[in-house]
Amino acid sequence: MKSFVLAVVFAVVAAFGASLVLEGFQRPVDTAYSTGGVRL
């Protein structure tokens, strides 16, 4: 039971850390999909 709780806590911490890291890689939609022929 102790190892299960530890695994759940680790999964939550890992998911939160991954969301913080991936948030830095996201670009706003106006810069991600803008080319010469696109007007937003």
C-alpha angles and dihedrals in degrees: 000000000000092000091050092054090047091051092050092049090049091050091052093048092046092049092049092048092048091051091053092049095046092047088067092056096053120101127204114261094246091060097036096055102029119118133153094279099042123092119188 
